[in-house]
Amino acid sequence: MNNQRFILSDYFQQPPVYYHATFDHLSHYLKNDRYQAVILLLNLYLVDAQDHEIKFHRTDAPHDTKDKTWVADHIWLDVNHSFFKSIPQELLYGDEIYFKADVEQYPINREDVLEKRNFIWSKTQELNNSIFQNWRAMRKRYKGEQYSIKLASIKAQIKANNAIASQQQKKIKLVDYGLTGIRDIHVARYLPVVQYKTFHRIHYNLKKLKISNYSKWLSRRTIQYKALKQNKH
């Protein structure tokens, strides 16, 4: 699970809340044989319905330079016609919005997460092998009942080590959290547009949104604008 997204688990299966986020860019992916629009949002923190930040206290929560407490460093969020209809003018890199949404949980099979789980188990087996090898080297010192007691103790220790490792593995869950059902969307801030040739902020053409070429064109604009703005700094 992404280290910056685990806090969203606190709001899973809870009433929806408001989030403030910075827009990165628009993209698409194939969903049920159709292209689904999706936006990348950065630096999400909790707000109320009037966009006032809601403070919460977790020692493991990341903070930005303005001391705002993030619930996620980034989120990919599916958007539909109602999203674009709610936006007065197109969103570009660095613009900020706030909205209400639900938290969703989904399974993951990320290699880095699996490696963490496997590392715990492999280190435990190394420890168990060391314990058993030490026992083999010293077992001739024990006779009769002492031998049986010591062997039972070694087996119990190995079993306990495996149980602890298993519990540690379970804490590294093969799930991640995201947002879904975005609604009550508002623009918090439009940044001044970087002037470049004839580039200017446009209004979304709602009639064309169902046309994939138009949506892809909007996506290219956001990606190109992001590159343009980053090159200006």
Residue frames as qw, qx, qy, qz and C-alpha x, y, z in Angstrom:
[[0.000, 0.890, 0.456, 0.000, 0.00, 0.00, 0.00],
 [0.346, 0.639, -0.054, 0.685, 1.30, 3.43, -0.80],
 [0.442, -0.226, -0.537, 0.683, 2.82, 4.93, 2.34],
 [0.056, 0.030, 0.077, -0.995, 1.00, 8.20, 1.70],
 [0.495, -0.182, -0.445, -0.724, -2.45, 6.65, 1.20],
 [0.380, -0.178, -0.883, 0.207, -2.93, 4.42, 4.21],
 [0.093, 0.143, 0.461, -0.871, -4.69, 7.21, 6.15],
 [0.499, -0.008, -0.356, -0.790, -7.65, 6.91, 3.77],
 [0.441, -0.149, -0.885, -0.015, -8.37, 3.54, 5.38],
 [0.016, -0.198, -0.622, 0.757, -9.71, 5.48, 8.39],
 [0.410, 0.308, 0.075, -0.855, -12.55, 6.75, 6.18],
 [0.288, 0.041, -0.863, -0.412, -13.36, 3.46, 4.43],
 [0.348, -0.454, -0.810, -0.132, -17.03, 2.46, 4.88],
 [0.156, -0.481, -0.440, 0.742, -17.63, 5.78, 6.64],
 [0.305, 0.859, 0.370, -0.178, -19.85, 8.70, 5.52],
 [0.615, 0.503, 0.142, 0.590, -18.26, 10.68, 2.66],
 [0.346, -0.749, -0.101, 0.556, -16.14, 13.73, 3.53],
 [0.409, 0.912, -0.013, -0.008, -14.69, 16.68, 1.63],
 [0.768, -0.195, 0.211, 0.572, -11.17, 16.79, 0.23],
 [0.190, 0.927, -0.160, -0.280, -9.05, 19.63, -1.10],
 [0.819, -0.030, 0.421, 0.390, -6.59, 18.67, -3.84],
 [0.032, 0.688, -0.372, -0.622, -4.22, 20.06, -6.45],
 [0.842, 0.489, 0.164, -0.161, -4.92, 19.13, -10.08],
 [0.479, -0.424, 0.598, 0.483, -2.07, 17.48, -11.99],
 [0.215, 0.276, -0.598, -0.721, -3.46, 16.30, -15.33],
 [0.802, 0.211, 0.214, -0.516, -6.26, 14.51, -17.16],
 [0.009, 0.333, -0.897, -0.290, -5.77, 11.04, -18.65],
 [0.817, 0.082, -0.132, -0.555, -7.72, 7.96, -19.78],
 [0.184, -0.271, 0.945, 0.004, -7.73, 4.21, -19.41],
 [0.492, -0.042, -0.686, -0.534, -9.73, 1.40, -21.00],
 [0.294, 0.006, 0.756, -0.585, -12.69, 0.32, -18.85],
 [0.558, 0.400, 0.680, -0.257, -15.33, -2.12, -20.12],
 [0.530, 0.351, 0.568, 0.523, -14.16, -1.54, -23.71],
 [0.115, 0.918, 0.242, 0.294, -14.60, 2.22, -23.35],
 [0.452, 0.300, -0.301, 0.785, -12.16, 4.98, -22.51],
 [0.453, -0.774, -0.427, 0.113, -12.70, 6.30, -19.01],
 [0.175, 0.774, -0.186, 0.579, -11.54, 9.81, -18.12],
 [0.753, -0.488, -0.311, 0.314, -9.41, 9.95, -14.99],
 [0.090, 0.902, -0.186, 0.379, -7.65, 12.80, -13.21],
 [0.698, -0.043, -0.462, 0.545, -4.49, 12.76, -11.15],
 [0.301, -0.886, -0.049, -0.351, -4.84, 14.79, -7.96],
 [0.575, 0.242, -0.515, 0.588, -2.01, 15.67, -5.59],
 [0.159, 0.123, -0.503, 0.841, -1.63, 16.59, -1.91],
 [0.457, -0.524, -0.531, -0.484, -5.12, 15.81, -0.62],
 [0.112, 0.008, -0.677, 0.727, -6.23, 17.06, 2.78],
 [0.110, -0.582, -0.803, 0.057, -9.55, 17.16, 4.62],
 [0.062, -0.105, 0.027, -0.992, -11.83, 20.20, 4.48],
 [0.301, 0.434, 0.695, -0.488, -15.42, 21.04, 5.32],
 [0.437, 0.644, 0.608, 0.159, -18.15, 22.02, 2.85],
 [0.115, 0.989, 0.036, -0.087, -16.76, 25.59, 2.79],
 [0.734, 0.507, -0.244, 0.381, -13.19, 24.44, 2.08],
 [0.294, -0.800, 0.410, -0.324, -11.89, 25.12, 5.59],
 [0.485, 0.337, -0.794, 0.145, -9.14, 22.69, 6.52],
 [0.834, -0.475, -0.041, -0.280, -10.05, 20.02, 9.08],
 [0.063, 0.634, -0.730, 0.247, -7.14, 19.20, 11.36],
 [0.950, -0.243, -0.124, -0.153, -6.60, 15.66, 12.54],
 [0.249, -0.758, 0.590, -0.121, -3.85, 14.26, 14.69],
 [0.995, 0.032, 0.051, 0.081, -1.78, 11.30, 13.54],
 [0.412, -0.733, 0.420, 0.342, 1.94, 11.15, 14.18],
 [0.571, -0.036, 0.691, 0.442, 2.44, 9.14, 10.99],
 [0.447, 0.799, 0.402, -0.027, 0.60, 11.61, 8.73],
 [0.553, 0.140, 0.205, 0.795, 2.69, 13.47, 6.12],
 [0.010, -0.852, -0.252, 0.459, 2.71, 17.28, 6.05],
 [0.569, 0.643, 0.184, 0.478, 3.42, 19.79, 3.31],
 [0.431, 0.182, -0.185, 0.864, 5.51, 22.97, 3.57],
 [0.276, -0.467, -0.050, -0.839, 2.41, 24.89, 4.74],
 [0.134, -0.125, 0.823, -0.537, 1.90, 22.37, 7.57],
 [0.755, 0.047, -0.073, -0.650, -1.25, 20.93, 6.02],
 [0.472, -0.224, 0.844, -0.123, -1.81, 17.29, 6.94],
 [0.468, 0.250, -0.618, -0.580, -2.28, 15.08, 3.90],
 [0.813, -0.027, 0.477, -0.332, -4.54, 12.06, 3.74],
 [0.850, 0.270, 0.379, 0.245, -2.92, 11.11, 0.42],
 [0.276, -0.527, 0.346, 0.726, -0.01, 12.38, -1.64],
 [0.261, 0.237, -0.548, -0.759, -1.75, 11.44, -4.89],
 [0.552, 0.281, 0.717, -0.321, -4.97, 9.87, -6.14],
 [0.082, -0.016, -0.705, -0.705, -6.22, 8.74, -9.55],
 [0.336, 0.353, 0.611, -0.624, -9.94, 9.50, -9.69],
 [0.209, 0.389, 0.780, 0.444, -12.51, 8.52, -12.32],
 [0.167, 0.402, 0.192, -0.879, -14.56, 11.48, -13.55],
 [0.320, 0.478, 0.785, 0.229, -17.68, 11.74, -15.70],
 [0.131, 0.615, 0.405, 0.664, -19.84, 14.34, -17.45],
 [0.395, -0.860, -0.314, -0.074, -21.06, 15.82, -14.15],
 [0.635, -0.452, 0.011, 0.626, -17.49, 16.57, -13.13],
 [0.361, 0.154, 0.334, 0.857, -16.77, 18.63, -16.24],
 [0.131, -0.730, -0.489, -0.459, -20.15, 20.31, -15.94],
 [0.527, -0.775, -0.275, 0.213, -19.21, 21.49, -12.43],
 [0.569, -0.316, 0.130, 0.748, -15.99, 23.18, -13.58],
 [0.244, 0.863, 0.146, -0.418, -16.39, 26.76, -14.93],
 [0.451, 0.774, -0.418, -0.149, -13.18, 26.59, -16.98],
 [0.900, 0.164, -0.390, 0.108, -10.71, 23.81, -17.69],
 [0.678, -0.698, 0.211, 0.095, -8.38, 22.67, -14.95],
 [0.625, 0.639, -0.374, 0.248, -4.66, 22.95, -15.55],
 [0.740, -0.026, -0.483, 0.468, -1.59, 21.89, -13.60],
 [0.260, 0.068, -0.413, 0.870, -1.49, 23.55, -10.17],
 [0.441, -0.387, -0.173, -0.791, -5.17, 24.53, -9.99],
 [0.010, -0.038, 0.864, -0.501, -6.98, 23.50, -6.81],
 [0.552, -0.310, -0.463, -0.620, -10.41, 21.97, -6.24],
 [0.218, -0.127, 0.813, -0.525, -12.43, 20.62, -3.33],
 [0.633, -0.035, -0.536, -0.558, -15.14, 17.98, -3.44],
 [0.701, -0.270, 0.508, -0.421, -16.96, 15.24, -1.59],
 [0.627, 0.324, -0.671, -0.228, -16.15, 11.57, -2.24],
 [0.918, -0.329, 0.118, -0.187, -16.30, 8.06, -0.81],
 [0.141, -0.621, 0.768, 0.070, -13.27, 5.92, 0.01],
 [0.939, 0.183, -0.165, -0.240, -12.89, 2.65, -1.87],
 [0.512, -0.523, 0.678, 0.074, -10.67, -0.33, -1.13],
 [0.840, 0.460, -0.194, -0.214, -9.20, -2.50, -3.85],
 [0.899, -0.262, 0.255, 0.242, -6.75, -5.42, -3.99],
 [0.270, 0.858, -0.415, -0.136, -3.22, -4.85, -5.21],
 [0.970, -0.017, 0.103, 0.218, -0.40, -7.10, -6.29],
 [0.198, 0.930, -0.294, 0.097, 2.44, -4.58, -6.17],
 [0.816, 0.245, -0.420, 0.314, 5.91, -6.08, -6.29],
 [0.137, 0.505, -0.487, 0.699, 7.29, -3.78, -3.57],
 [0.658, -0.391, 0.239, -0.597, 4.52, -4.82, -1.16],
 [0.982, 0.009, -0.172, -0.078, 5.04, -8.51, -1.89],
 [0.597, 0.430, -0.478, 0.480, 8.78, -8.07, -1.37],
 [0.235, -0.528, 0.444, -0.685, 8.19, -6.59, 2.08],
 [0.874, -0.231, 0.136, -0.405, 6.04, -9.56, 3.05],
 [0.930, 0.224, -0.262, 0.130, 8.53, -12.06, 1.61],
 [0.302, 0.584, -0.507, 0.557, 11.43, -10.32, 3.36],
 [0.547, -0.484, 0.383, -0.565, 9.75, -10.76, 6.75],
 [0.977, -0.060, 0.070, -0.192, 9.26, -14.48, 6.15],
 [0.791, 0.428, -0.328, 0.289, 12.74, -15.10, 4.73],
 [0.059, 0.612, -0.526, 0.587, 14.45, -13.34, 7.67],
 [0.735, -0.366, 0.325, -0.469, 12.36, -15.39, 10.09],
 [0.989, 0.127, -0.073, -0.016, 13.39, -18.61, 8.37],
 [0.500, 0.573, -0.468, 0.450, 17.04, -17.55, 8.58],
 [0.322, -0.543, 0.499, -0.594, 16.58, -17.05, 12.31],
 [0.912, -0.147, 0.185, -0.336, 14.83, -20.41, 12.68],
 [0.878, 0.355, -0.280, 0.160, 17.57, -22.19, 10.73],
 [0.208, 0.605, -0.543, 0.544, 20.18, -20.61, 12.98],
 [0.610, -0.414, 0.410, -0.536, 18.29, -21.76, 16.07],
 [0.983, 0.045, 0.043, -0.173, 17.98, -25.29, 14.72],
 [0.703, 0.499, -0.405, 0.305, 21.65, -25.48, 13.67],
 [0.100, -0.587, 0.567, -0.570, 22.70, -24.38, 17.15],
 [0.823, -0.234, 0.298, -0.424, 20.47, -27.10, 18.57],
 [0.947, 0.268, -0.176, 0.016, 22.02, -29.74, 16.33],
 [0.438, 0.588, -0.515, 0.444, 25.51, -28.68, 17.42],
 [0.172, -0.430, 0.605, -0.648, 24.62, -28.92, 21.11],
 [0.808, -0.204, -0.178, -0.524, 22.03, -31.72, 21.26],
 [0.753, 0.082, -0.625, 0.187, 24.50, -34.37, 22.43],
 [0.054, 0.315, -0.563, 0.762, 24.77, -32.48, 25.72],
 [0.608, -0.154, 0.234, -0.743, 21.20, -33.43, 26.54],
 [0.178, 0.054, -0.982, -0.031, 20.08, -36.88, 27.62],
 [0.082, -0.387, -0.899, 0.189, 16.72, -38.51, 28.18],
 [0.008, -0.809, -0.571, 0.142, 14.04, -36.19, 29.50],
 [0.196, -0.682, 0.086, 0.699, 16.30, -33.11, 29.20],
 [0.202, -0.054, 0.683, 0.699, 16.69, -33.84, 25.50],
 [0.038, 0.577, 0.778, 0.247, 12.91, -34.05, 24.98],
 [0.141, -0.832, -0.359, 0.399, 12.29, -30.86, 26.97],
 [0.215, -0.541, 0.294, 0.758, 14.96, -28.89, 25.08],
 [0.163, 0.138, 0.762, 0.611, 13.77, -30.14, 21.68],
 [0.011, -0.727, -0.686, -0.035, 10.17, -29.21, 22.53],
 [0.189, -0.782, -0.126, 0.580, 11.42, -25.76, 23.58],
 [0.217, -0.279, 0.527, 0.772, 13.25, -25.29, 20.27],
 [0.081, 0.399, 0.802, 0.437, 10.18, -26.32, 18.26],
 [0.101, -0.810, -0.534, 0.220, 7.98, -23.98, 20.31],
 [0.217, -0.639, 0.112, 0.729, 10.39, -21.11, 19.70],
 [0.152, -0.035, 0.678, 0.718, 10.40, -21.73, 15.94],
 [0.006, -0.599, -0.777, -0.193, 6.61, -21.98, 15.91],
 [0.161, -0.811, -0.327, 0.457, 6.34, -18.70, 17.85],
 [0.215, -0.424, 0.358, 0.803, 8.73, -16.99, 15.42],
 [0.092, 0.241, 0.776, 0.575, 6.60, -18.13, 12.48],
 [0.081, -0.742, -0.661, 0.072, 3.44, -16.88, 14.18],
 [0.188, -0.728, -0.065, 0.656, 5.00, -13.45, 14.78],
 [0.175, -0.202, 0.573, 0.775, 6.19, -13.27, 11.16],
 [0.049, 0.471, 0.813, 0.338, 2.74, -14.22, 9.93],
 [0.114, -0.822, -0.464, 0.310, 1.17, -11.44, 12.01],
 [0.203, -0.590, 0.211, 0.753, 3.71, -8.93, 10.69],
 [0.160, 0.081, 0.738, 0.651, 2.93, -10.01, 7.13],
 [0.007, 0.665, 0.742, 0.083, -0.79, -9.52, 7.70],
 [0.142, -0.763, -0.202, 0.598, -0.15, -5.92, 8.77],
 [0.022, -0.384, 0.493, 0.780, 1.23, -5.27, 5.28],
 [0.605, 0.433, 0.581, -0.329, -2.12, -5.62, 3.57],
 [0.305, 0.063, 0.690, 0.654, -2.43, -6.38, -0.12],
 [0.137, 0.806, 0.570, 0.082, -4.98, -3.61, -0.52],
 [0.248, 0.020, 0.005, 0.969, -4.86, 0.06, -1.34],
 [0.080, 0.703, 0.585, -0.397, -7.35, 2.89, -0.97],
 [0.178, 0.174, 0.376, 0.893, -8.70, 5.47, -3.36],
 [0.279, 0.351, 0.346, -0.824, -11.65, 7.78, -3.86],
 [0.060, 0.299, 0.831, 0.465, -14.83, 7.21, -5.82],
 [0.079, -0.749, -0.657, -0.047, -18.19, 8.88, -6.37],
 [0.274, -0.130, -0.080, 0.949, -16.81, 12.42, -6.64],
 [0.039, -0.745, -0.591, -0.308, -19.53, 15.06, -6.26],
 [0.246, -0.944, -0.184, 0.122, -20.27, 18.58, -5.03],
 [0.721, 0.067, 0.121, 0.679, -17.20, 19.78, -6.91],
 [0.005, -0.988, -0.098, 0.116, -15.85, 23.32, -6.57],
 [0.634, 0.480, -0.156, 0.586, -12.83, 25.17, -7.91],
 [0.547, -0.703, -0.216, 0.401, -10.85, 26.54, -4.96],
 [0.149, -0.797, 0.245, 0.531, -8.26, 28.39, -7.01],
 [0.773, 0.578, 0.136, 0.224, -7.22, 28.91, -10.61],
 [0.544, -0.475, 0.200, 0.662, -3.56, 29.76, -11.00],
 [0.297, 0.782, -0.190, -0.514, -2.55, 32.40, -13.57],
 [0.908, 0.339, 0.225, 0.104, -1.97, 30.69, -16.92],
 [0.489, -0.434, 0.418, 0.631, 1.59, 30.65, -18.17],
 [0.494, 0.760, -0.019, -0.422, 1.61, 32.66, -21.37],
 [0.426, -0.264, 0.741, 0.447, 2.87, 30.69, -24.31],
 [0.037, 0.122, 0.707, 0.696, 1.99, 31.54, -27.92],
 [0.438, -0.275, -0.289, -0.805, -1.81, 31.35, -28.17],
 [0.429, -0.237, -0.855, 0.169, -2.37, 29.00, -25.22],
 [0.304, -0.302, 0.232, -0.873, -5.23, 30.09, -22.99],
 [0.221, 0.112, 0.883, -0.399, -7.67, 28.47, -20.56],
 [0.330, -0.125, -0.599, -0.719, -10.83, 27.25, -22.29],
 [0.667, -0.071, 0.366, -0.645, -14.36, 26.22, -21.32],
 [0.314, -0.019, 0.944, 0.098, -15.17, 22.52, -21.64],
 [0.499, 0.098, -0.421, -0.751, -17.43, 21.74, -24.58],
 [0.543, -0.089, 0.712, -0.436, -19.92, 19.47, -22.83],
 [0.822, 0.405, 0.056, -0.398, -21.47, 18.31, -26.10],
 [0.603, 0.588, -0.538, -0.025, -18.12, 16.97, -27.29],
 [0.375, -0.565, 0.676, -0.288, -17.18, 15.16, -24.10],
 [0.883, 0.038, 0.429, -0.186, -18.58, 11.85, -25.30],
 [0.747, 0.634, -0.187, 0.062, -16.26, 12.02, -28.30],
 [0.862, -0.359, 0.039, 0.355, -13.05, 10.26, -27.31],
 [0.599, 0.398, 0.067, 0.691, -10.88, 12.39, -29.59],
 [0.118, -0.818, -0.017, -0.563, -12.03, 15.56, -27.83],
 [0.750, -0.658, 0.047, -0.059, -11.39, 14.07, -24.41],
 [0.861, -0.051, 0.083, 0.500, -7.95, 12.89, -25.49],
 [0.348, 0.647, 0.053, 0.676, -7.24, 16.36, -26.85],
 [0.422, -0.832, 0.039, -0.359, -8.10, 17.83, -23.45],
 [0.889, -0.403, 0.076, 0.204, -5.78, 15.30, -21.86],
 [0.717, 0.290, 0.061, 0.631, -2.90, 16.25, -24.15],
 [0.025, 0.819, 0.012, 0.573, -3.45, 19.91, -23.30],
 [0.636, -0.751, 0.093, -0.152, -3.09, 19.25, -19.58],
 [0.895, -0.177, 0.138, 0.385, 0.05, 17.16, -20.07],
 [0.543, 0.508, 0.097, 0.662, 1.62, 19.68, -22.44],
 [0.180, -0.866, 0.002, -0.466, 0.74, 22.55, -20.12],
 [0.792, -0.598, 0.080, 0.093, 2.31, 20.77, -17.14],
 [0.803, 0.063, 0.143, 0.576, 5.54, 20.30, -19.10],
 [0.258, 0.719, 0.114, 0.635, 5.43, 23.94, -20.20],
 [0.423, -0.854, 0.015, -0.301, 4.94, 25.21, -16.67],
 [0.853, -0.439, 0.116, 0.258, 7.66, 23.01, -15.21],
 [0.696, 0.291, 0.144, 0.641, 10.09, 24.20, -17.88],
 [0.031, 0.851, 0.081, 0.519, 9.33, 27.80, -16.93],
 [0.585, -0.786, 0.146, -0.135, 10.67, 27.18, -13.41]]
